[in-house]
Amino acid sequence: MREPAKTDHAYDGIEEFDNPLPAWWKWTFVATIVICPFYWMFYHGGAEGRSIQDSYNLALADNTRLQFAEIADLSPDSATIMRFSAKPSWVRVGEIVFKTNCASCHGRQGEGKIGPNLTDEQYKHINAVDDIAKVIANGAAANAMPAWSNRLHPNEIVMVSAYVATLRGQNVEGGKASEGKQIPPWPAAPADSTEDTEAENAS
């Protein structure tokens, strides 16, 4: 019987058989190398919604949405919108609602496409921060901006309004030209929301 081939080195008298790697293992390794560039381009090429961070934010927002069951329907008034605009975890919920339903017209960053730029200081149908919720709920411009009250939970309208409020003044590069008129600054967030934000950042 033929003795199996051995490697040409030994350690403390211990020899090693020269067993080749299984063909399936080598081809799996080759396939992994071939797939790597496509994997990198898909998940790390800069496309919105594909990165680990985007997946995490989506999961976090979905989890936070479950908390809607624990709170009563929110009133879409100025104080409520500003209170939630100062809470990062709830702003992320509003961001997901926005990117799911509003990005096709306003851009994924609010820079404006068919709809107006939401990142500058000019507004067409908004005079105060609570008008954001009214426009989202009831629509505007003869339904060029459709009403979302029959498609979004009342709390989602508050969250997306809070998110849109945070976009003001960001002036995203490449944004659509300003439309409408400049309006007074948003009111300050209530003191309790500032305390909540500090607690969230510390956790």
C-alpha positions, 0 to 999 in steps of 0.5 A: 500500500502506498504511503500518503505524501507528506510535506517537507517539514517537521516540527519536533519530529511531528510530520504533516500529511500533504492533503490537498484542500477539497475542490469544493472549498477552493471553489467556494474561496474563489467565488467569495473573491469574485463576489466581494467587489459586487457586495462592496458596491451594493452595501457600501457604495453610498446608495441610500438605505443599504448600509448597516447604519441605515438597516439599524436606523430602520430597525430602531424606528420600527421598534420605536413605532411599537411604542405608539401603542403606549401613548395616546394620539398626539395633537399636531400642535406647535409645542408637540411637534417641537417637543418631538423634534428634540428627541433623536429616537423619535426624529428617526421614526419621522425620518423613516416615514419621510423617506418611505412616503415623501422622498419621491417628491421632496428628495431623500434629504428633503432637497426638493424634486417635484416638491419644494426644498425643505432644507432652506428658509423659504416656505410656500404653504407654511407660516408656523411649525404646526402648519407642517402637520396641516399640510401633511394631513390635508394636502395643499396646492390643489392636491399637488401635495396629497393628503396623508391623513388617511394613510398615516397614523396621527402620531406618524404625522407628528413624527414626520412633521418633527423631522421636517422641522429639523431639516430647516436651514440645512441647505442641502447641497444641490437642493432645488431653488427656494420657493415661497417666502421666508418665515419667522424661526421655529419656537424653542422646544419645551424644556422637558424635551431638552431634558429627555434629549440629554437623557437619550444622549447619555444612555 
